[in-house]
Amino acid sequence: MQNKDRFLTRIGLFIVAATFLTASFSGGMVSAEQGDWPQWRGPNRDGISDETGILKSWPKDGLKVLWRVPIGDGYSGISISQGRLYTMEAEDEGEFVTCLEASSGKEVWRFRTDAKFYNDRGDGPRSAPTVDGNQVFVLGASGKLYALDAETGEKLWGHDFVEEFGSGIPGWGFSSSPIVEGNLVLVEAGGKDGKSIVAFDKKSGDVQWTTHTDEAGYSSPIAITFNGIRQIIFLTPNNLVSVSPTDGQIYWKYHWPEGINIATPVFIKPDKIFVSCSYDKGSVLVKIDADGDKFGVEEVWKSKVMKNHFNSSVLQGEYLYGFDNAILKCIKADTGEEQWKHRGFGKGSLLLADGHLIILGEKGKLGLVEATPKEYKEKANFQLFEELCWTVPTLVDGKLYVRHQKEMVCLDIKAEMPKVGGNWTGTWGVSGAPKEYQQRLDCRVVALGADQWEATFEGECGRPYKYTIQMLGTRAGDVVLFKGSADLGEKDGGVYDWIGRAAEDKFVGFYTSKKYTGTFEMTRSEEMPDATSADLN
């Protein structure tokens, strides 16, 4: 090293931290940028949000309500894209698609899709809108499919399944949510004579192909890639069916009759699919096999351990979490072995975010449960509604959107920013060296923007000079993880990699190079607001 300050090159935000750091957290790290929730069960149709930093401890009187609006009948899901919220509802004698501002709940437009659907299990539409770019696709309870302009609500094209394909309206109404794959929109139409599954050109609305023969069911399809081949998985009333999105070729079928199939299948990479059904049917795990360009499927296990009714399970790691009718359970995915069970939410719905299950009970209780197979570990709950709640919540940008048949609310579930801004003081030194050989280390942390920080270290080195280290950090739950590296030359140890973790009262980490490995530990000497670096210039 030379007798002057050294500057370590900035690096970009990182996702994976060393085991030293991640051992202190539950769950894995994900990107700090949050996406939309543009369709049924989220971006991947799996009920999993990539958000971190959600509030893990809730006030006794519940999460803060950001806005609250009345809404019409229905169980339609809530889809959000580019700041707009889309759902379906029934009001007076009509069925509508409604677009709201996600930030305020203010109505932007609405489009009448059909007459109101009446049913003894609840009136109104069931399907969730699917947003793709500047289009939104919706399926009404009586089988009318529309493509609308997402900005204006203008009708682009439409189809009537009953009139065109001879479909029968299911007893509880059409409930499957459309799926977009490339230039196609695929829907379970339930038509006769090979028209159960239909693919439409998403721009023109022209029918591209039809396949399979079965009545219309209630489950929504998913898209998977197995053995390099894209497949769309439909759970019809009697079969689990894999079709080619390009031409409707049926790759394989698994016969699954007698129950009422409502829950969405769960893909367990690389080759398994979990299916669950209520009405004493149970669940099954199947494995896909490939022989050249031919596919088959076989049972791995079948059991009544998990009987999803109208809401689907989520997968984290090797475990599935879901409702066995009115009992929340965790089961091992590859065996079906029950890990724990808990009552208290009725037939609830759930999504997975930041290592936790966000659960809405059917009687309006909202809860937060850590997603761990070890035990049922509830973090928080409160009574949000007093009405029947059969719609799974939606999570986007720290806001939780929840509805019942008369009202929709937006809740603030984002945790406060980690308080790491300020000056820190401590020591650093080579691993294994006596404590008296530890040197002084000072640090200043400032915010760069949303969930991003910059840490500048100034360290003594036992000789009459100091050097500077600069790292970038990103939020991981309640803490901030930092990482930086630079090449100081072979004489001084070559490339040094620094990794650190900062919370409210402690900043710890380690550094390593070809020659040296060491640790550092600091406490905050002066707290300051998380002003941005631009504010400090």
N, C-alpha and C positions, 0 to 999 in steps of 0.2 A: 504494500500500500504506500502511496505517496502522502506527504504531509499536507493534505488538503481534504476538503469535503468530498465524499464519494456520493454519487447519486445512482440509486438503483432504478432501472427502467420500469415505468408503469406497465401494468398488464391489464387485460380486460377482466370483466366479471367472470367468476368461475362457478362451476356447479358442484364438482366433486371435491371434497376435502379429505385430508388424511384421516386414518383411523383414530389417531390421537385426538382429533377434534370431534368426529362424529360419534364417538362413544358417549359423549355427554348429551346426546339428543335422542329423542324418540322419532322414528320415521326417517325417511331419506330427504335429501336436499333436491329441490327442483328450481327451475328458472324463476327469477324474480319477476319477470314480465307475466302479467296475467292475461288470459285470453277471454274470448266470449263463450257463451253457452248457446250455440245456435240451433240446437236440435234436442230431441228426446235424449235424456240422460247425459247430455254434455257433448263436448267435441268428439269424443270417441265412442259415444253411446254406451258407456260402461259405468256411469254414475260416479266418476272420479274427477275431482277438480285438481288442477295443478297449483292452486293458491297456497301460500304459506302466510304465517303471521296472523292467523285468526285468533280471536280472543278466547283464551283457555279458561278464564274465570269470569263468570257473568255476574252482573249486579243482581241482588235479590229480587228486584222488581222487573228483571228481564233486560233484554238488549234494547238499545235506543232505537226508537221508531223514527225513521227519516221521512217517510210519508205513508199515507194510508188512503186508499180509494175504494169506493164501492164497485162491485163487479157483478155480472150476471151469473146464472147457473152454469155449472159445468165442472168437469174434472181435468180440463185441458192443462197440459204442462206449460211452463213459462220458458220461452226462448229469448235470448238476448244477443244482439249483434250490433256493433258500431253505435252503441248508445241508445238503441231502440229496443223496446220490449214488445214481444208478440205473444198473444195467447188467444184462446177462443172462449166465447161465452154465449149464453142465451138470455135474451131480454125481451119482455112482452111476448110476442109470438114468433120472434125471429132468432136465428142462429148467426153469430157474427165472428169475424176475425177482428181483433182490436190491436192497434199499435199505440204504445205509450212512450213517452220519454222516460228512459230508465232512471234518470237522475231526479225526476220530480213526480212521476206518475201522471203527468198531464197527457190527455188523449191527443194523438196526432191525427189518426184516421181510423175508420172502421169500415168493414165491407160485409154485407149480408150474404151469407153462403147458402142459407136454406131456411125452411120453417123450423121452429123449435122442436127438438126431440124430447118426448116425454117417456119416462121410465120409472118403475116403482123403486129402483135403486138410485134414483137421482136423475134429474132432467139435465139437458144440455149436452154439449160436445165433450168428447173424451180425448181425442188425438192432440198431440203437441205440434205446433208449427215447425217447419224445417226451413231455416234461412240459409241461402246460398248466394253470396254476392249481393246483387241487386234484386234477387227474387226471393219470395217466400211461398212455400208450398203447404197447403192445408187440406185436411180431409175431414169433412163434416160427419156427424153421427149417422146420417142417412145415406152416406156413400157418394157424396159429391166432392170431387177433387178439383182444387183451383191452384193456378199459379198467378201470383199477384206481384205487382211492382212493390218492392220493399219500402221505397221512399214515399210513394203516393197512395198505395192501396189499389191502384188501377188493375182491373182484371186483364191478364195476358192470355190465358186460355183456361178451359175447364172440361171436365168429363163427369158423366153420371154413370156410376158403376151398375146400378140397377137396370137402367135402360139399355146401356151399351153392351154389358157383359152377362146379363141375366143373373146378377148377384142377388142374394137374399140379405136383407138387413139383419145382422146378428141381434139376438135378444136384448143385449145391452148397448147396441149401437156399434158402428164402426169405431174402432179404438186405436188401430195400428197407425204409427206415425211414419210418413214417407221418408225414404232414405235416398240421398243423392250420391251417385257414383259416376264420376266423370261427367259426361254429357247427358246422363240418364237420371230419371226419377223413377224409383222402383217402389211399388205399393202392393200390398196384399188386397186384391179386389174381391176374391171369393167368387169369381165368375165360373160359369159352366163350361164344359167341353174344352179343357186345357187353358182356361183363362182365370185361374186362381191367382196367379202372380203376373203382374203387368209392368212393363217398362215403357216409359214415355220419354221422348226427346224433351229435355227441360226447357228449351227455347221455344219450340213450335208446339209442343204438346202432342205431336203425332205418336201413335203407338208404334214401338220398335219391335217388340216381341211379346208373346204371352206363353205361359207354361204352367204345368201342374193342374190338377183338378181336385179341389177341396172347397168346403165352405169358408167364408171369411171368419177369421179368429180375432183375438184381441191383442196378441203379442206383436211387438215391433221388431223388425229385422236388424241385423248387425252385419258389418262387412269385416272379413278376415283375410289374411294371406297365409296360405299353407303350402309348403313345398314350392314357393315361388308363384303360386296360382291364386289370383284374387277370387274370392267366393262370397256370395251374399247368403246369409243364413236366415231362413224363415222358419218360425214355429207356427204351423197351421193347426187347426183343431185336431188333426190326427197324425201329423208327421213333423219331424225336424228335417228340413229340406235345404240342401246346398245347391245353388244355381250359379251359373256363369253370368256375370253382369253384361257381357258383350252380346250373347245370343240366347240366353235363357236355358242353355243346356243344363240338365240336372246331373250334377256330379255324384251325389249320393242321397239316400233317404234313411231315416231311422224312424220306425213306426212307434208312435207315442200317443195312443188313443185313450179314450174313456174319461180322462180328466177334462178340465176347462183351462186351456192354455192362455194365460194372461201375461205372466212375467216374461221379461226379455232374457234370452240366452246370454251366458257369460263365456267369453272365449278365454281359455287358459293356455297361454303360449307354451310350446309351439304347436300343439296338435290336439288339444282337448276342448270340449264344450260342455258346460254345465247347464242343465235344464231343470226347472222346478215347477211344480203345479200343486194347487190345493185340492180340496174335495177328496181327501184321503189318497191322493195319487202318489205324492212324494217327489223324489228327484233322482236324476241319473247323470253320471259323468260318462261321456263317450269319447273315444279316441279315433282320430282320422288316420287312415293308412293310405299310402300311395304305392301303386305298382305301375311304373311308367306313367302314362297319361290317364290311368284309371284310378279311381278313389273308392275306398270302402270305409266303413265305420263299425266299431265294436264297443260293447259295454265295458267300462272299467269297474264301476260299481253302481248299484241301484239300492235306494233306501227311502224310508219315510222320515228320515231325520230332519229334513228341511222341506216344508211345503209352502212355497211362496204363493200368496193369493193374488193380489193385484199389483204388488210392488216387488221390484227385483232385488237381487243380491248384489253385493260389490265384492271385489277381490282385492286383497292386499297381501303381497307375498304368496305364501302357501295356504292362506286361509280365506274362507268365504264368510261374509257377515250378511245376515238377512233375517226376515221374519218367517218363522214356522207358524203360519197362521198368526196368532196373537202373541207369540213368544219370540223375543229377539235371541238369536243364536249365533255362535261362531263354530264353524266346522272346518276340519282339515280338508282341503280341496281334493287331494289325491286319494283319500280313503273314505271320506264322509264321516269320519269320527268326530263326535261332538266334543267341543272344548269347554263351553259354558253356555248357560241360558239365563234369560231374565225376563220377567213380566213387568208390565207397567205402562206400556205404550199402546196396547191394543194392536190392531193391524196397522202398524205404522209404515212409514216410508223413510228411506235414508240415502245419504250420499256420503262420499269419503273425501276429506280434505285435510291436509296438514297432519296426517297421522291420526285423525279423529273421525268418528261417525257423527254427522249432524242428523238428528232423528226428529221427525214430526209424527207424533202419535195421532191416531185417527180422531181422538177427542180434543186435539188442539195443544197437547203438551209438547214443547220443543226442548230437546235435550242434546247434550254433547257427551260422547263416550269415547274414551281412548280405544283405538283399534289395536288391541293386543289379544293374542290367544290365551294369555295366562289367566285372565279373570275379567269379569265385568267391572269396568272402572269408570264410573260416571263422574264427569267434571262439573256439570251444571245442568239445570233444567228450570223451566218456568212455564206457567200456563199462558199461552199466547192467545188461543181462541177458545170459544165455548161451542163451536160448531163442528160439523163433520168435516174432517180433513183427509182427503184421499189423493191429493196431488203432491208429488215429491217437490221439495224446495229447489231453488236455483241459486247458485253462488257465482257472483261476478264482481271482481275488484273490491273485495271486502264487504260487499253488500249481499244480504240474504233476502231473496224474494219468495214470499210465502202467500198462499191463497187458500180460501175455502170457497164455498159456493156463493157467497155474498160479498166478500171483501178480499182485497189484496194489500199486503203491507211490505214495505222495504225496511230491513233492519240493518243496523251497523254492527258487523261482526269482526271488523278489523281491529287487531290489537294496536295499542299505541306504539309509536316508533321506539325501538330500543334507544335508551338514553346513553349514548356513548360519546357524544360530542364533548370536547374539552381537552385539558392537559393531563397527561399521565406520567407518573414517575416510578421507576423500578430499577431492576438489574437484569443483566444478561451475561452469559458466559458459556464456555465449552462444557459439554456434558462430562460429569465425573470430577470436575475440578473442585477443590475446596471452596467453601463459601467466601473466604477472604479474597479469592481471585475473581469474584463476580464484579463486573463493571457497571457504572451508572448508565441507565438508558432512559431517555425522555421521549415523549410522543405527544403529538397534537392531532386530534381527530376532528374533521369537519365533514359535513354532508355535501354530497355532490348533486343530490336530487332525490327522487323517489327511491327509497330502499338502496341507496348507494352512498358509500362513504370513502374518504381518503384519509389514510393514516401516514403521517410523516414522523419518522424516528430519527433521533440524534443520539448516537452512542459513543461513549468513551471506549478506548481500545487498549488502555494500559501504557500507551505511549503518548507523546505530546501532540496528539491530533484527535479529531473526531471525524465520523463520517455519517452520512445521511441515508436513510432507507425510506422508500416510499412504496406504499401498497394500496390496492383498491379492495373495498369490502362490499359484501352484499348480505342482505338480511337472511337469516335462517331461523324462523320462529321468533323467539325473544332475544336473540343474540345477533351479532354481526360477525361474519367470518371474513378474514382478510388473507390475501395471497399476493406475493410479489417475487420477482427473481431478476438477476442480472449477472453478467459475466465480469468479474473483477480481475481477470487474468490468472494465469496458472500459478504465479508466484504467491498470490494472496488467497489461493483456494479455489480458483476457477468460478464456476457458476454457483451462486448461493440461491437457495430457495427458502423463502420465509412464509410461514403459515401461522396465523393467529386467530384468536377468538376473544371478542370483547363483549362483556355484559355491563351492567350498571356499576359494579364495584371491582371488577377484575379484568385484566387484559393479559392473556397468557398465550404462549405459542412456542415454536421451535424453528431453528434454521439448520440447513445442512448443505455441505459441499463435498467435494472429493476429499478434502483434508480435514474439515472441521464439522462437528455436529454439536449443537448447543440449544439451550432453552432461554426463554425470557419470561419475566413476570412483573406486572406493574399494577398499581392502584391509581385511581384518579385523584389528582391533586387540586384540580380546579374544574368544576362543571360549567359548561356553557351551552346555550341553546344550539340545536343542530342547524345553525346558519350554513348556507351554502358557501363554497369557496369563493364564488363571485361576490357574495356579500362582504367577505372579509378583505377583498382587495381594495 
